[in-house]
Amino acid sequence: MKKIFLIISSVFVFGSCEKELDLAPISDPGSNGFYRNADDFKQAVNGIYASFGVQNNIDYPSMYVVLDESRSDNIYTPGQAGVRDWNAINNFQNTIATLGTIANTWNVTFNAIMRANTVLDQLKANRGVIGDPALATRFEAEAKFLRAFFYFDLVKWFGKVPIFETFVSPAEALNVGRSPVEDVYGLIISDLNFAIANLPAEYGAADKGRATSYAAKGMLARVYMTRSGPKLHPDGPCLGTNEYGLALDLLNDIIQSNKFAMLNDYTAIFDYNNEGNSEIVFDLQFIGGGLGAGGYYPTEYYDEGWGRANLTFPGGNPGDGSKRISDDLLESYDMADLRVDPTFQIGYIDENGIDVDAQFYDKFMNVAKAGGDRFDWSINYPVIRYTDVLMLKAECILQGASGSQGDVDGIVNAVRDRAGLGMVSNVDLDMLLAERRKEFAGENLRWDDLVRTGKVLDVMNTWIAKEDASGKIQPVTTDFIIYPIPSNQLDVKMGLYTQNPGYL
């Protein structure tokens, strides 16, 4: 394993790493003096990847847990006191623009984009010092893939956002307003197409964890499918573009490459000793061991009391804000489903020997592999799984792309067979979404699935009526398909941004 360093920039500070990516200090990544050779550029590109790591006591996947999973019908967390950010998000409060989570999400994501832009700017100015034109092009493709990755999240979370294609100072950013969603997608698609054309299909062991052309294809397929969804919100991520055929072509490229496959054992996908298995098209890499390069996101799932009883360090969700798995989700599983045991922790014995009623995800936890603290989990975070690619293909077919009902049924039955379940036929979109919900529980895809397919209002409001004994969760309207612009961004320069409708 290569030595891991923290990267420190003049713009912001973070600590994380990509497994097998050599990260070295950069005192000022925007200065021309730094970019003297290929190694300098490689370190700067690694700095973009490192944006996925721990910052402000959370890592990038933690934002998915709070903003996507906790927003969906998979989690019921109204909170006893309602003081945790995820409680307010779960409750669809219209006052969440002041939450630290919302502000941090905006800052982390745009900081990452500025890192990508710095690399791209310096490639324009100093490309020749790399000495290898093909390597320079790969660096450009990686930077563009990552910029597209972050902008895609931004457009799903906030709708209209400012477009930055070069590095700008904070003062310069005050002159850039929010661009229409269509324009943001234009940059995302352009970047991903460049990445597809110029990234390798795979890397050697020394570069494991970098984006590949297949990762870019999987991401672009998701982009096309999200754009194609019903336009429920005027500034939301769905534009009704009907590009399912474009998405299907990309998904088929991944499938027909024969580089990926479903594992026979569902549990093995998330095994700490089986990372980089054939299911993984792209993941975010973490390494524990007290090197400052571990992940935090598993800590987002478990109850604090379970942590005290089973781990050697504090952490987890406090009793007044447990991210409890919804009864509706648990009841959707067949008793024989082999995914239940590796996905959920149902109840536990606390440090005082008391039996605690609890329901939370433990898909990414292995007590024997826990690091030195709650920020030191070494398990990689799956972004695109091969099973997801297959099920997205089935969705495209159901939405009108070429293919047959037999193709759809075959994909769903392969997933069900691995879960130990019987075969089904005539799978429709609702059935497919139900299967995706169980297959990807805890992987933070459910909210995006509901928004992308236009099911979000009906599903969420039906679920609230059934599940919300507390009466704290507000009815879901089209306004809540996206999040508010952080209040502190509105305050920086009055009139630069206007708040998204429905939020205070």
Buried (B, 14 or more C-beta within 10 A) or exposed (E): EEEBBBBBBEBBEBBBBBBBBBBBEBEEBBEEEBBEEBEBBBBBBBBBBBBBBBBBEBBBBBBBBBBBBBBBBBBBBBBBEBEBBBBBBBBBBBEBBEBEBBBBBBBBBBBBBBBBBBBBBBBEEBBEBBEEEEEBBBBBBBBBBBBBBBBBBBBBBBBBBBBBBEBBEEEEBEEEBBBEBEBBBEBBBEBBBBBBEBBBEEBEEEBBBBBBBBBBBBBBBBBBBBBBBBBBBEBBBBBEBBBBBBBBBBBBBBBEBEBBEBBEEBBBBBBBEBBBBBBBBBBBBBBBEEBBBBBBBBBBBBBBBBBBBBBEBEBBBBEEBBBBBBEBBBEBBBEEBBBBEBBBBEEBEBEEEEEBEBBBBBBBBBEEBBBEBBBBBBBBBBBBBBBBBBBBBBBBBBBEBEBEBEBBBBBBBBBBEBBEBEEEEEBEBEBBBBBBBBBBBBBBBBBBBBBBBBBBBEBBBEBBEEBBEEEBBEEBBBBBBBBBBBBBBBEEEEEBBEBBBBBE
